[in-house]
Amino acid sequence: MPAELRTRSSPEHTVYLLRVWYESGDAVPVWRASLHSSDGTPRRYFAVPGRLLDYLGHVLDPNAADGPPPAS
């Protein structure tokens, strides 16, 4: 990861790198995504768009009390 991404993380600012691609399934392409945060948390992978949106909604919610929802 470039140095400028590693150093730009703070409680008010986090940089996310989102990758979205399709994998060949049986007959239908399958949606996939990965999300990498500049704050050093492990990269998360998603197989369902709604799970990615749920995760982002949770990490961006200042009132969220629990840890983030699981990926996948």
C-alpha positions as CSV (number, residue, x, y, z in Angstrom):
1,M,0.0,0.0,0.0
2,P,1.4,3.5,-0.8
3,A,2.7,5.5,2.1
4,E,0.2,8.3,1.6
5,L,-2.7,5.8,2.2
6,R,-1.1,4.4,5.3
7,T,-0.6,7.8,6.9
8,R,-4.0,9.3,6.2
9,S,-6.0,7.4,8.8
10,S,-7.5,9.1,11.9
11,P,-10.7,8.9,13.9
12,E,-12.2,11.4,11.4
13,H,-10.6,10.1,8.2
14,T,-10.0,6.6,6.9
15,V,-9.2,5.7,3.3
16,Y,-10.8,2.6,1.8
17,L,-9.8,0.7,-1.3
18,L,-12.7,-1.2,-2.8
19,R,-12.2,-3.8,-5.5
20,V,-15.2,-5.3,-7.3
21,W,-15.0,-8.1,-9.9
22,Y,-16.9,-11.0,-11.3
23,E,-15.8,-14.6,-11.2
24,S,-17.0,-17.2,-13.6
25,G,-19.6,-19.4,-11.9
26,D,-21.4,-22.4,-13.5
27,A,-23.2,-20.4,-16.1
28,V,-23.6,-17.0,-14.4
29,P,-20.8,-14.6,-13.3
30,V,-20.6,-14.3,-9.5
31,W,-20.1,-10.9,-7.9
32,R,-17.1,-10.5,-5.5
33,A,-15.6,-7.5,-3.6
34,S,-12.7,-6.8,-1.2
35,L,-12.4,-3.8,1.1
36,H,-9.0,-2.7,2.4
37,S,-8.8,0.0,5.1
38,S,-5.9,2.4,5.7
39,D,-6.2,1.9,9.5
40,G,-4.5,-1.5,9.4
41,T,-7.5,-3.7,9.9
42,P,-7.4,-6.9,7.8
43,R,-8.8,-6.9,4.3
44,R,-12.4,-8.1,4.2
45,Y,-14.0,-10.0,1.3
46,F,-17.7,-10.0,0.3
47,A,-19.7,-12.3,-1.9
48,V,-23.0,-10.4,-1.6
49,P,-23.4,-6.7,-2.3
50,G,-25.8,-6.2,0.6
51,R,-23.2,-7.5,3.1
52,L,-20.7,-5.0,1.8
53,L,-23.2,-2.2,2.2
54,D,-24.2,-3.4,5.7
55,Y,-20.6,-3.5,6.7
56,L,-19.9,0.1,5.4
57,G,-23.1,1.3,7.1
58,H,-21.9,-0.1,10.4
59,V,-18.3,1.2,10.3
60,L,-19.5,4.6,9.2
61,D,-22.2,4.8,12.0
62,P,-20.8,6.8,14.9
63,N,-23.4,5.2,17.2
64,A,-22.5,1.6,16.4
65,A,-21.8,-0.2,19.7
66,D,-20.7,-3.7,18.6
67,G,-17.9,-4.8,16.3
68,P,-18.6,-4.7,12.6
69,P,-20.8,-7.4,11.0
70,P,-19.1,-10.4,9.5
71,A,-18.0,-10.3,5.8
72,S,-19.0,-12.8,3.2
